[in-house]
């Protein structure tokens, strides 16, 4: 059962906005969805690394 979903940064594709990073509050787990980083070049970007680090920190809390 999913209780709440929080949408964060958005990306643009074909002029439409869609979520790029979001969280799902589940009764037994913390879930982060992330559609970024499909291109390996993103893995070395400071902003991408910060999103991953912050996501992991949120899940660990």
Buried (B, 14 or more C-beta within 10 A) or exposed (E): EEEEEEEEEEEEEEEEEEBBBBBBEEEEEEEBBBEBBEEEEEEEEEEBEEBBEEBEEEEEE
